[in-house]
Amino acid sequence: MVQLEQDGTARRIIAAIKAQIHSGAYRPGDRLPSTRAFAAERGASRTTVTAAYNQLDAQGYLIIRQARVPSLPQDWRKRRLRPPSRSLRRATSRHSPADC
């Protein structure tokens, strides 16, 4: 996880997805784009997107199953997930999610 914390692109992807979840852009049960599609949309490497998705899975924001598109858990609101910290929100406000 240390490598991920140092990777600014992965941190911006994580913060952008968390912000979208907390703003209601993604709802429980919604599916996110595949790592390939997300990487192509954002111009990021698939490895970086995979690392960000895995971090979100570890934090309880996503459910990742082999050979399936990641999705939000049906009960994510009950899991008491915290919105992104102010410092991450400020960092992502300088860069649009499309820049990730």
C-alpha positions in Angstrom: 0.0 0.0 0.0 2.9 2.4 0.4 3.5 2.5 -3.3 -0.2 3.3 -3.9 -0.1 6.2 -1.3 2.8 7.7 -3.2 1.2 7.5 -6.6 -0.7 10.7 -7.1 -2.7 9.5 -10.0 -4.1 6.5 -8.0 -4.9 8.9 -5.1 -6.8 11.2 -7.4 -8.7 8.3 -8.9 -9.6 7.0 -5.4 -10.7 10.5 -4.3 -12.7 11.1 -7.4 -14.6 7.8 -7.1 -15.3 8.4 -3.4 -16.6 11.9 -4.1 -18.9 10.5 -6.8 -20.2 7.8 -4.4 -20.8 10.3 -1.7 -22.4 12.8 -4.1 -24.9 10.2 -5.3 -23.5 9.9 -8.8 -23.0 6.2 -8.0 -25.7 4.4 -6.1 -25.7 1.1 -4.2 -25.4 -1.8 -6.7 -24.2 0.4 -9.6 -21.3 -0.9 -11.6 -18.2 1.0 -12.4 -16.4 0.8 -15.7 -13.9 -2.0 -16.1 -10.3 -1.2 -15.4 -9.5 -1.2 -19.1 -12.4 1.2 -19.9 -11.7 3.5 -17.0 -8.0 3.6 -17.9 -8.8 4.4 -21.5 -11.3 7.1 -20.5 -8.9 8.8 -18.1 -5.7 8.3 -19.9 -4.2 6.4 -16.9 -2.5 3.0 -16.9 -4.6 0.0 -16.3 -2.2 -1.0 -13.5 -2.9 2.3 -11.7 -6.6 1.9 -12.1 -6.4 -1.7 -10.8 -4.5 -0.5 -7.8 -7.0 2.2 -7.1 -10.0 -0.2 -7.4 -8.2 -2.7 -5.1 -7.7 0.0 -2.5 -11.4 1.0 -2.8 -12.3 -2.7 -2.4 -10.1 -3.0 0.7 -11.9 0.1 2.2 -15.3 -1.3 1.5 -16.3 1.1 -1.3 -16.4 -1.5 -4.1 -17.0 -5.2 -4.5 -14.5 -6.8 -6.9 -15.1 -10.3 -8.2 -12.9 -12.1 -10.7 -14.1 -11.6 -14.4 -16.8 -9.1 -13.4 -17.1 -5.4 -13.4 -16.6 -3.8 -10.0 -19.7 -2.6 -8.3 -20.8 -0.7 -5.2 -22.1 -2.9 -2.3 -25.8 -2.8 -1.8 -25.3 -1.8 1.8 -22.5 0.7 1.4 -24.3 3.4 3.3 -24.6 1.1 6.3 -20.9 0.5 6.3 -20.3 4.1 7.6 -17.8 4.9 4.9 -16.3 8.3 5.3 -16.3 11.0 2.6 -12.9 11.9 1.2 -10.8 14.0 3.5 -10.6 17.8 2.9 -7.0 17.5 1.7 -7.9 14.9 -0.9 -11.0 16.9 -2.0 -8.7 20.0 -2.5 -6.2 17.9 -4.5 -8.9 16.6 -6.7 -10.5 20.0 -7.2 -7.3 21.1 -8.9 -7.6 18.2 -11.3 -10.9 17.2 -12.9 -11.7 13.5 -12.7 -11.1 13.4 -16.4 -7.4 14.3 -15.7 -6.8 11.1 -13.7 
